[in-house]
Amino acid sequence: MLLNEKKNHYLRTGLILTGLMAALALVGCVWTPYSPTAMSGSEKFLAPCLRHLFGTDNFGRDIFSRVLAGAGTTFFISAATVCIGAAVGTLVGAFTGYFGGWLDNVMMRVVEVINGIPYMIVVILLMMVLDPGMGAIIVAYSLVGWTGMARLVRGQIVALKEQEFVIAAQAMGAKPSRIIAKHL
């Protein structure tokens, strides 16, 4: 198994940290030591202590409770963005790599333009255009985040589409969508 090998300690560490963050996000959705929005005028700017693990802010709100409550939203946004970006990038990369031609040229120029502009500037500009909210954040990050996956998948498809197993599938009459989904 991959986790038992000594050389995969980075994988093991990453899985442990991701699992810990996911567990904290789930706990934050259900329970926090204090209300994340409750203000206390007498407990402003408290230093970290046993009662307030991360201290309090300028309104007397418990920072640890606010971090726990916000972790679920952050984890959901990041997971949704990665899944949407991976799905779009895989589809675009697979079809442009397989069919090539003008479609490949146009889509790769679009990818180059998106990658040529700094990532956060594009996200901020999209956030200004879209309505505020969690959906806008997911859409903005997803519209920019698919390009890396598209380039990776396209490169692999271009390298594999001339292999014997793909040629055999074409000779047997398999449709391009089946070859992409099943063989590539």
Secondary structure, DSSP 8 states (H G I E B T S, - for coil): -GGGSGGGHHHHHHHHHHHHHHHHHHHHHH--SS-TT---GGGTT----SSSTT-B-TT--BHHHHHHHHHHHHHHHHHHHHHHHHHHHHHHHHHHHHH-HHHHHHHHHHHHHHHHS-HHHHHHHHHHHS-SSHHHHHHHHHHHHTHHHHHHHHHHHHHHTTSHHHHHHHHTT--HHHIIIII-
